[in-house]
Amino acid sequence: MPRYMVERTFPEGLQIPVSEEGALACLNVVGQNADVGVTWVHSYVSDDKKKTFCVYDGPNPEAIRQAANRNGLPLDRIVEVRVLDPYFYR
């Protein structure tokens, strides 16, 4: 399945509490994504919490857009990516 990097901008900063409430919010996103065949792998968050770079597996960019819309998340850019690490050629 293709893998995508999704760039998002949160003008007020991303606010997910480190609590049961935050965990439930993340699980809700996972459930909404699954409905359109998208899997949230992990995300990177900038220090000011205004940008996220999220890695997803999904069937196509449109499914990634649908997942973002279902979750009310902003979406700046979708780029299909592949893994490259220092051990790739061994």
N, CA, C and O atoms as CSV, one atom per row, in Angstrom:
chain,resi,resn,atom,element,x,y,z
A,1,MET,N,N,0.852,-1.179,0.000
A,1,MET,CA,C,0.000,0.000,0.000
A,1,MET,C,C,0.893,1.235,0.000
A,1,MET,O,O,1.900,1.259,0.707
A,2,PRO,N,N,0.553,2.242,-0.763
A,2,PRO,CA,C,1.375,3.451,-0.794
A,2,PRO,C,C,1.455,4.127,0.578
A,2,PRO,O,O,0.551,4.018,1.406
A,3,ARG,N,N,2.570,4.828,0.783
A,3,ARG,CA,C,2.787,5.588,2.023
A,3,ARG,C,C,2.864,7.068,1.657
A,3,ARG,O,O,3.427,7.430,0.624
A,4,TYR,N,N,2.299,7.914,2.502
A,4,TYR,CA,C,2.249,9.351,2.224
A,4,TYR,C,C,2.738,10.155,3.416
A,4,TYR,O,O,2.518,9.781,4.568
A,5,MET,N,N,3.410,11.272,3.121
A,5,MET,CA,C,3.750,12.286,4.122
A,5,MET,C,C,2.768,13.424,3.924
A,5,MET,O,O,2.616,13.940,2.817
A,6,VAL,N,N,2.102,13.813,5.005
A,6,VAL,CA,C,1.092,14.870,4.954
A,6,VAL,C,C,1.562,16.037,5.825
A,6,VAL,O,O,1.818,15.879,7.019
A,7,GLU,N,N,1.668,17.197,5.205
A,7,GLU,CA,C,2.059,18.411,5.925
A,7,GLU,C,C,0.801,19.178,6.305
A,7,GLU,O,O,-0.093,19.371,5.481
A,8,ARG,N,N,0.739,19.616,7.565
A,8,ARG,CA,C,-0.419,20.373,8.053
A,8,ARG,C,C,0.065,21.631,8.771
A,8,ARG,O,O,1.143,21.642,9.365
A,9,THR,N,N,-0.733,22.675,8.712
A,9,THR,CA,C,-0.458,23.894,9.477
A,9,THR,C,C,-1.628,24.147,10.422
A,9,THR,O,O,-2.788,24.178,10.013
A,10,PHE,N,N,-1.292,24.324,11.689
A,10,PHE,CA,C,-2.282,24.658,12.722
A,10,PHE,C,C,-1.952,26.074,13.196
A,10,PHE,O,O,-1.057,26.252,14.022
A,11,PRO,N,N,-2.669,27.094,12.679
A,11,PRO,CA,C,-2.317,28.492,13.004
A,11,PRO,C,C,-2.243,28.767,14.508
A,11,PRO,O,O,-1.410,29.558,14.951
A,12,GLU,N,N,-3.087,28.136,15.275
A,12,GLU,CA,C,-3.093,28.352,16.734
A,12,GLU,C,C,-2.271,27.297,17.463
A,12,GLU,O,O,-2.185,27.319,18.691
A,13,GLY,N,N,-1.675,26.387,16.731
A,13,GLY,CA,C,-0.906,25.310,17.349
A,13,GLY,C,C,-1.782,24.100,17.616
A,13,GLY,O,O,-2.970,24.225,17.913
A,14,LEU,N,N,-1.182,22.939,17.506
A,14,LEU,CA,C,-1.883,21.679,17.758
A,14,LEU,C,C,-2.011,21.484,19.262
A,14,LEU,O,O,-1.018,21.532,19.987
A,15,GLN,N,N,-3.208,21.269,19.716
A,15,GLN,CA,C,-3.452,21.119,21.151
A,15,GLN,C,C,-4.099,19.759,21.414
A,15,GLN,O,O,-5.313,19.606,21.282
A,16,ILE,N,N,-3.294,18.789,21.781
A,16,ILE,CA,C,-3.814,17.481,22.200
A,16,ILE,C,C,-3.303,17.247,23.619
A,16,ILE,O,O,-2.099,17.080,23.815
A,17,PRO,N,N,-4.189,17.232,24.607
A,17,PRO,CA,C,-3.722,17.061,25.978
A,17,PRO,C,C,-3.112,15.676,26.200
A,17,PRO,O,O,-3.549,14.688,25.610
A,18,VAL,N,N,-2.103,15.628,27.053
A,18,VAL,CA,C,-1.496,14.346,27.422
A,18,VAL,C,C,-2.327,13.794,28.578
A,18,VAL,O,O,-1.977,13.920,29.751
A,19,SER,N,N,-3.423,13.187,28.199
A,19,SER,CA,C,-4.389,12.685,29.188
A,19,SER,C,C,-5.274,11.651,28.498
A,19,SER,O,O,-5.110,11.362,27.312
A,20,GLU,N,N,-6.198,11.109,29.251
A,20,GLU,CA,C,-7.171,10.178,28.684
A,20,GLU,C,C,-7.963,10.852,27.565
A,20,GLU,O,O,-8.281,10.216,26.560
A,21,GLU,N,N,-8.280,12.123,27.732
A,21,GLU,CA,C,-9.017,12.875,26.702
A,21,GLU,C,C,-8.216,12.928,25.403
A,21,GLU,O,O,-8.778,12.736,24.324
A,22,GLY,N,N,-6.908,13.186,25.494
A,22,GLY,CA,C,-6.060,13.227,24.312
A,22,GLY,C,C,-5.955,11.862,23.655
A,22,GLY,O,O,-5.991,11.749,22.430
A,23,ALA,N,N,-5.827,10.829,24.471
A,23,ALA,CA,C,-5.752,9.466,23.927
A,23,ALA,C,C,-7.037,9.113,23.178
A,23,ALA,O,O,-6.988,8.513,22.104
A,24,LEU,N,N,-8.165,9.480,23.736
A,24,LEU,CA,C,-9.445,9.204,23.067
A,24,LEU,C,C,-9.565,9.980,21.763
A,24,LEU,O,O,-10.091,9.464,20.777
A,25,ALA,N,N,-9.078,11.223,21.757
A,25,ALA,CA,C,-9.126,12.027,20.523
A,25,ALA,C,C,-8.298,11.347,19.427
A,25,ALA,O,O,-8.728,11.281,18.276
A,26,CYS,N,N,-7.111,10.842,19.786
A,26,CYS,CA,C,-6.266,10.160,18.792
A,26,CYS,C,C,-6.919,8.870,18.307
A,26,CYS,O,O,-6.875,8.562,17.116
A,27,LEU,N,N,-7.518,8.121,19.215
A,27,LEU,CA,C,-8.191,6.881,18.812
A,27,LEU,C,C,-9.384,7.164,17.911
A,27,LEU,O,O,-9.690,6.375,17.016
A,28,ASN,N,N,-10.058,8.281,18.141
A,28,ASN,CA,C,-11.168,8.668,17.274
A,28,ASN,C,C,-10.667,8.936,15.849
A,28,ASN,O,O,-11.312,8.551,14.873
A,29,VAL,N,N,-9.517,9.596,15.745
A,29,VAL,CA,C,-8.912,9.841,14.426
A,29,VAL,C,C,-8.590,8.508,13.751
A,29,VAL,O,O,-8.870,8.326,12.566
A,30,VAL,N,N,-8.008,7.587,14.498
A,30,VAL,CA,C,-7.663,6.269,13.941
A,30,VAL,C,C,-8.918,5.581,13.400
A,30,VAL,O,O,-8.889,4.999,12.316
A,31,GLY,N,N,-10.003,5.646,14.144
A,31,GLY,CA,C,-11.254,5.021,13.705
A,31,GLY,C,C,-11.828,5.673,12.459
A,31,GLY,O,O,-12.286,4.986,11.546
A,32,GLN,N,N,-11.802,7.006,12.422
A,32,GLN,CA,C,-12.315,7.722,11.234
A,32,GLN,C,C,-11.463,7.391,10.010
A,32,GLN,O,O,-11.988,7.237,8.907
A,33,ASN,N,N,-10.151,7.283,10.208
A,33,ASN,CA,C,-9.262,6.947,9.091
A,33,ASN,C,C,-9.562,5.549,8.553
A,33,ASN,O,O,-9.603,5.337,7.340
A,34,ALA,N,N,-9.772,4.600,9.461
A,34,ALA,CA,C,-10.002,3.206,9.060
A,34,ALA,C,C,-11.222,3.089,8.162
A,34,ALA,O,O,-11.261,2.244,7.268
A,35,ASP,N,N,-12.217,3.933,8.396
A,35,ASP,CA,C,-13.429,3.884,7.575
A,35,ASP,C,C,-13.158,4.155,6.100
A,35,ASP,O,O,-13.939,3.740,5.244
A,36,VAL,N,N,-12.051,4.852,5.788
A,36,VAL,CA,C,-11.715,5.128,4.383
A,36,VAL,C,C,-10.416,4.427,3.972
A,36,VAL,O,O,-9.809,4.784,2.963
A,37,GLY,N,N,-9.991,3.425,4.758
A,37,GLY,CA,C,-8.839,2.601,4.383
A,37,GLY,C,C,-7.490,3.242,4.617
A,37,GLY,O,O,-6.505,2.877,3.976
A,38,VAL,N,N,-7.436,4.209,5.546
A,38,VAL,CA,C,-6.200,4.942,5.824
A,38,VAL,C,C,-5.687,4.564,7.209
A,38,VAL,O,O,-6.466,4.445,8.154
A,39,THR,N,N,-4.362,4.375,7.326
A,39,THR,CA,C,-3.722,4.065,8.609
A,39,THR,C,C,-2.736,5.171,8.971
A,39,THR,O,O,-1.820,5.465,8.203
A,40,TRP,N,N,-2.921,5.780,10.130
A,40,TRP,CA,C,-1.988,6.792,10.658
A,40,TRP,C,C,-0.816,6.039,11.258
A,40,TRP,O,O,-0.991,5.297,12.225
A,41,VAL,N,N,0.387,6.217,10.701
A,41,VAL,CA,C,1.575,5.504,11.162
A,41,VAL,C,C,2.218,6.261,12.326
A,41,VAL,O,O,2.398,5.694,13.404
A,42,HIS,N,N,2.563,7.523,12.121
A,42,HIS,CA,C,3.070,8.398,13.176
A,42,HIS,C,C,3.185,9.816,12.636
A,42,HIS,O,O,3.015,10.057,11.440
A,43,SER,N,N,3.477,10.751,13.538
A,43,SER,CA,C,3.587,12.162,13.152
A,43,SER,C,C,4.778,12.809,13.829
A,43,SER,O,O,5.233,12.369,14.885
A,44,TYR,N,N,5.271,13.862,13.200
A,44,TYR,CA,C,6.303,14.730,13.770
A,44,TYR,C,C,5.650,16.096,13.968
A,44,TYR,O,O,4.904,16.568,13.110
A,45,VAL,N,N,5.937,16.722,15.100
A,45,VAL,CA,C,5.329,18.011,15.440
A,45,VAL,C,C,6.446,19.033,15.640
A,45,VAL,O,O,7.425,18.761,16.334
A,46,SER,N,N,6.294,20.212,15.028
A,46,SER,CA,C,7.306,21.264,15.199
A,46,SER,C,C,7.294,21.773,16.642
A,46,SER,O,O,6.313,21.589,17.363
A,47,ASP,N,N,8.384,22.409,17.054
A,47,ASP,CA,C,8.501,22.897,18.429
A,47,ASP,C,C,7.366,23.853,18.804
A,47,ASP,O,O,6.875,23.824,19.933
A,48,ASP,N,N,6.952,24.701,17.856
A,48,ASP,CA,C,5.873,25.652,18.164
A,48,ASP,C,C,4.480,25.026,18.004
A,48,ASP,O,O,3.468,25.695,18.213
A,49,LYS,N,N,4.433,23.751,17.635
A,49,LYS,CA,C,3.200,22.978,17.473
A,49,LYS,C,C,2.278,23.534,16.381
A,49,LYS,O,O,1.079,23.255,16.373
A,50,LYS,N,N,2.846,24.322,15.462
A,50,LYS,CA,C,2.023,24.870,14.376
A,50,LYS,C,C,2.111,24.042,13.097
A,50,LYS,O,O,1.298,24.223,12.190
A,51,LYS,N,N,3.076,23.145,13.014
A,51,LYS,CA,C,3.225,22.281,11.845
A,51,LYS,C,C,3.300,20.825,12.292
A,51,LYS,O,O,3.918,20.493,13.303
A,52,THR,N,N,2.652,19.970,11.506
A,52,THR,CA,C,2.839,18.539,11.701
A,52,THR,C,C,3.188,17.921,10.357
A,52,THR,O,O,2.775,18.400,9.301
A,53,PHE,N,N,3.957,16.847,10.427
A,53,PHE,CA,C,4.340,16.055,9.266
A,53,PHE,C,C,3.963,14.623,9.627
A,53,PHE,O,O,4.614,13.977,10.447
A,54,CYS,N,N,2.901,14.149,8.997
A,54,CYS,CA,C,2.283,12.886,9.406
A,54,CYS,C,C,2.481,11.828,8.325
A,54,CYS,O,O,2.343,12.108,7.134
A,55,VAL,N,N,2.800,10.635,8.746
A,55,VAL,CA,C,2.996,9.518,7.824
A,55,VAL,C,C,1.750,8.632,7.869
A,55,VAL,O,O,1.287,8.232,8.937
A,56,TYR,N,N,1.226,8.340,6.683
A,56,TYR,CA,C,0.019,7.522,6.547
A,56,TYR,C,C,0.228,6.451,5.496
A,56,TYR,O,O,0.963,6.652,4.529
A,57,ASP,N,N,-0.407,5.333,5.685
A,57,ASP,CA,C,-0.590,4.350,4.633
A,57,ASP,C,C,-2.029,4.484,4.156
A,57,ASP,O,O,-2.953,4.611,4.961
A,58,GLY,N,N,-2.208,4.455,2.844
A,58,GLY,CA,C,-3.559,4.586,2.310
A,58,GLY,C,C,-3.587,4.223,0.844
A,58,GLY,O,O,-2.538,4.153,0.203
A,59,PRO,N,N,-4.759,3.992,0.305
A,59,PRO,CA,C,-4.852,3.542,-1.084
A,59,PRO,C,C,-4.500,4.611,-2.116
A,59,PRO,O,O,-4.022,4.289,-3.204
A,60,ASN,N,N,-4.736,5.899,-1.775
A,60,ASN,CA,C,-4.471,6.984,-2.728
A,60,ASN,C,C,-4.599,8.337,-2.016
A,60,ASN,O,O,-5.096,8.401,-0.892
A,61,PRO,N,N,-4.148,9.420,-2.671
A,61,PRO,CA,C,-4.238,10.738,-2.025
A,61,PRO,C,C,-5.670,11.157,-1.692
A,61,PRO,O,O,-5.890,11.845,-0.696
A,62,GLU,N,N,-6.638,10.759,-2.500
A,62,GLU,CA,C,-8.024,11.139,-2.221
A,62,GLU,C,C,-8.501,10.546,-0.894
A,62,GLU,O,O,-9.222,11.204,-0.143
A,63,ALA,N,N,-8.103,9.309,-0.605
A,63,ALA,CA,C,-8.473,8.708,0.685
A,63,ALA,C,C,-7.837,9.482,1.841
A,63,ALA,O,O,-8.457,9.650,2.891
A,64,ILE,N,N,-6.604,9.952,1.651
A,64,ILE,CA,C,-5.937,10.761,2.680
A,64,ILE,C,C,-6.723,12.064,2.891
A,64,ILE,O,O,-6.921,12.494,4.027
A,65,ARG,N,N,-7.169,12.687,1.791
A,65,ARG,CA,C,-7.975,13.916,1.911
A,65,ARG,C,C,-9.302,13.640,2.615
A,65,ARG,O,O,-9.732,14.426,3.460
A,66,GLN,N,N,-9.945,12.538,2.275
A,66,GLN,CA,C,-11.207,12.186,2.932
A,66,GLN,C,C,-10.995,11.999,4.436
A,66,GLN,O,O,-11.803,12.458,5.243
A,67,ALA,N,N,-9.912,11.330,4.805
A,67,ALA,CA,C,-9.634,11.114,6.232
A,67,ALA,C,C,-9.431,12.455,6.942
A,67,ALA,O,O,-9.934,12.656,8.047
A,68,ALA,N,N,-8.698,13.365,6.311
A,68,ALA,CA,C,-8.476,14.689,6.909
A,68,ALA,C,C,-9.797,15.421,7.091
A,68,ALA,O,O,-10.048,16.002,8.147
A,69,ASN,N,N,-10.642,15.396,6.064
A,69,ASN,CA,C,-11.944,16.072,6.153
A,69,ASN,C,C,-12.805,15.464,7.249
A,69,ASN,O,O,-13.438,16.189,8.017
A,70,ARG,N,N,-12.833,14.139,7.326
A,70,ARG,CA,C,-13.651,13.466,8.343
A,70,ARG,C,C,-13.208,13.844,9.755
A,70,ARG,O,O,-14.017,13.887,10.681
A,71,ASN,N,N,-11.903,14.119,9.906
A,71,ASN,CA,C,-11.361,14.448,11.224
A,71,ASN,C,C,-11.259,15.952,11.459
A,71,ASN,O,O,-10.822,16.382,12.526
A,72,GLY,N,N,-11.659,16.759,10.471
A,72,GLY,CA,C,-11.576,18.209,10.625
A,72,GLY,C,C,-10.140,18.716,10.744
A,72,GLY,O,O,-9.871,19.697,11.437
A,73,LEU,N,N,-9.222,18.034,10.056
A,73,LEU,CA,C,-7.810,18.402,10.120
A,73,LEU,C,C,-7.407,19.196,8.884
A,73,LEU,O,O,-7.855,18.894,7.778
A,74,PRO,N,N,-6.554,20.222,9.069
A,74,PRO,CA,C,-6.054,20.954,7.896
A,74,PRO,C,C,-5.136,20.055,7.079
A,74,PRO,O,O,-4.603,19.067,7.585
A,75,LEU,N,N,-4.958,20.407,5.819
A,75,LEU,CA,C,-4.083,19.617,4.951
A,75,LEU,C,C,-3.420,20.571,3.961
A,75,LEU,O,O,-4.094,21.177,3.128
A,76,ASP,N,N,-2.103,20.698,4.055
A,76,ASP,CA,C,-1.362,21.587,3.155
A,76,ASP,C,C,-0.855,20.852,1.924
A,76,ASP,O,O,-0.946,21.343,0.799
A,77,ARG,N,N,-0.315,19.656,2.169
A,77,ARG,CA,C,0.345,18.962,1.062
A,77,ARG,C,C,0.407,17.469,1.341
A,77,ARG,O,O,0.597,17.045,2.480
A,78,ILE,N,N,0.243,16.677,0.287
A,78,ILE,CA,C,0.387,15.222,0.356
A,78,ILE,C,C,1.490,14.828,-0.613
A,78,ILE,O,O,1.455,15.198,-1.786
A,79,VAL,N,N,2.467,14.080,-0.123
A,79,VAL,CA,C,3.564,13.607,-0.976
A,79,VAL,C,C,3.698,12.105,-0.766
A,79,VAL,O,O,3.831,11.643,0.368
A,80,GLU,N,N,3.663,11.339,-1.857
A,80,GLU,CA,C,3.925,9.910,-1.729
A,80,GLU,C,C,5.405,9.714,-1.444
A,80,GLU,O,O,6.249,10.321,-2.103
A,81,VAL,N,N,5.731,8.863,-0.458
A,81,VAL,CA,C,7.113,8.674,-0.027
A,81,VAL,C,C,7.446,7.186,0.068
A,81,VAL,O,O,6.565,6.326,0.082
A,82,ARG,N,N,8.746,6.916,0.133
A,82,ARG,CA,C,9.244,5.557,0.357
A,82,ARG,C,C,10.304,5.626,1.450
A,82,ARG,O,O,10.923,6.669,1.661
A,83,VAL,N,N,10.507,4.519,2.136
A,83,VAL,CA,C,11.482,4.466,3.217
A,83,VAL,C,C,12.886,4.364,2.638
A,83,VAL,O,O,13.135,3.579,1.724
A,84,LEU,N,N,13.790,5.155,3.173
A,84,LEU,CA,C,15.216,5.054,2.881
A,84,LEU,C,C,15.926,5.192,4.216
A,84,LEU,O,O,15.768,6.203,4.900
A,85,ASP,N,N,16.697,4.203,4.592
A,85,ASP,CA,C,17.450,4.289,5.838
A,85,ASP,C,C,18.878,3.841,5.569
A,85,ASP,O,O,19.164,3.343,4.481
A,86,PRO,N,N,19.787,4.004,6.536
A,86,PRO,CA,C,21.197,3.687,6.299
A,86,PRO,C,C,21.440,2.216,5.993
A,86,PRO,O,O,22.506,1.868,5.487
A,87,TYR,N,N,20.497,1.358,6.280
A,87,TYR,CA,C,20.669,-0.083,6.078
A,87,TYR,C,C,19.958,-0.589,4.827
A,87,TYR,O,O,19.913,-1.792,4.568
A,88,PHE,N,N,19.403,0.343,4.056
A,88,PHE,CA,C,18.599,0.002,2.887
A,88,PHE,C,C,19.347,-0.886,1.903
A,88,PHE,O,O,18.749,-1.787,1.314
A,89,TYR,N,N,20.666,-0.645,1.709
A,89,TYR,CA,C,21.420,-1.338,0.672
A,89,TYR,C,C,22.142,-2.581,1.170
A,89,TYR,O,O,22.915,-3.173,0.416
A,90,ARG,N,N,21.922,-2.989,2.391
A,90,ARG,CA,C,22.586,-4.196,2.921
A,90,ARG,C,C,21.804,-5.427,2.584
A,90,ARG,O,O,22.206,-6.532,2.945
